[in-house]
């Protein structure tokens, strides 16, 4: 099911644990890491597709998660021609995705990478929210950056500020009127 421009409707999933770390899956038999994602079938809403993909790829059911937010619009990426099947070239351009930010309310033990007959991942881990994009296949990196950036404002405040500092290279400012309460007093003998 392609739109008029050659993009296949798809969903992407950013799954948070209670520490605001994200589920990071290693694609089966590769060294690439990514978020769960998958196509929207004919007649499915993006939310229905998200729950189906979440179960197929990670083994979680709707009761294991809570929807925090989703992207406002479709985010698109083009797939390089050498990745496209020869018979689809000229028609298929890439994916258009709605991204969901989910909060896990279940346990890590609820996850099952073998929930379907065609597993996508052979390993997983929790990672800081601003995942290392260099391990994502290059043509998906911009969409990952856009999704993470748009959805970051829905993270709990303390985690959002922490990641904002890390992301922009800023450091919190400290008052110049003396040592912080957790610092020892300066050594005056120097």
N, C-alpha and C positions, 0 to 999 in steps of 0.2 A: 504494500500500500504506500505509494509515493504521492507527494503533493505535486502540483503543477510544475514546480521548480526542480523536482528530482530529489527531494529530501524525504527520508523515512521518519515518521513520528516515533519518538522514543522517550523514555524516562530515565533520569539519573537519580541516584539515591545517596545522600550524605547521611549516614547513620551515626548518631552521637551516643557515647556512653555517659554515665553520671559525672565524669570528669571533663566532659566536652571534648573528648578525644573521638576521632572518627574511625569507622571500620575501613580498613585498607586491605583489599584482596589481591593476592598474587595470581595472575592468570595462569591457568593450567598449562604446565610444560613450557613456561616462558620465564623471563626475568622481569616482566612488566607488571606493575601494580596499578590498580584502579579501583574506583567505586563501582558498586553494582549498577547495572543499567540494562535496558532491553527494550525491544520494540513494542509498540502499542498495536494490538490486534484489532482488526475490523470490528466495530461495535463497542470497543472498550473505551472508557474514559481514562485520562492519564492516571487518576487515583487508582482505578481498578488494575491497570497495568503495573503500577508501582507495587501494589500488594502482591500480585502474581509473581513479578520478578523477584521481589524480596524473599518470597518463599522458595522459588526455584533456585536462586543463587546462594541464599544465606540460610534458608530453612526456617525463617521467622514467620510467625502468623500475625495478623492484625492486632491481636491482644498483647503482643510483645513490644509494640511501638506506639508512639504518639506522634501525629503530624504536628510539627512546629511551624513550618512555613513551606512555601513553594515559590519558584521564580514567577515573575509576573508574565513574562513572554517566553516564546521559544528561543532557545540558544542554539545556534547552528555551527556545525563544522563540516568541512568538505573532506572526503576520503581521497587520498592520492590514487590516481588511475591504476597504478600497479597493484593496489589492494582490491580492486573491483573485478569481479568475475567478468570474463570477456563478453559473455552474452548480455550483461547489464550495462556495459559501457555506453555512454551517450544518454542513458536514461537516468541512472542512479548517480547522484552527486555526493550524498552524505546523510547525516542525521540532523534532525531538529529535535531538541529535547526540552522537556519540562523537568526541572530539578526539584526534588523534595528534600527538606531537612527534617529528619526524624529523630526523636528521642527514644532510646531504648528503655523500656520499663521492665523487660524480662531480664534474664541472666545470660551470661556468656555461654553457659551450658545449653541454652535453648537453640543456639546456632548449629546448623548442620550443612556443611558444604556439599554433602551427597544427597540432598533432598530430592534431586531430579536425576533422570537417567543421563543427562548431559551436563555434568558439573562445569562451571565457569572458572572456579578457583581451586587451587590445591593447597593454599595456605592463607592465613589472615593474621592481622595484628591490629591493635589500637594504635593510632598515630595522632600527633598533635594536629589541631585543626588545619593549619597551613601546611598541607602535605608537600613533600618534595616533588615538585612537578617534573623534574628531570627524569624520574622513573616512569612517567606516563608517556605513552606513545606520542610523538611530537605533534601530530595533527589534532590531538584532543586537548592539548595544554591550554590554549586560549579559552576554550569553553569551561574547563575546570577552574581557571582563574576567575572568569566571569561569574560562575555559579557560587564559588566560595565567597567572593566579594559581595555579591548581592545578598546572600543568606547570612553573612557574618553578623549583621545588625540584629538578628533574632537570637543570637547566643546570649546566655545570661551575662549581665553586665561585667562581672569580675573577669570572666574568661575572655570576653570581647576586648576589654582594655588590655589585658595581658598579651593577647595575640596581636593587637594593634601595635603595641610597642615593638614586639618582635618583628612584625611585618615591615614597619617603616624605619626600623633602626633607631627609633627614639628611645631615650631613657627617661624615667621619671626624674623630675628636678627635686633637689633637696635644698632645704633652707640653708642659707649661708651663715646663720647666726650661731653656729656652734655645732657640736656633734649631735648626730641623731641619737635617740634614746638607746638604740641597740649597739652603738659604737662606744669603744672605750675613749676616755678623754685623750686629747693629743699629748704626745710626749714633748714637754717644753724644753728638754735638755739638749735638743738638736740645734 
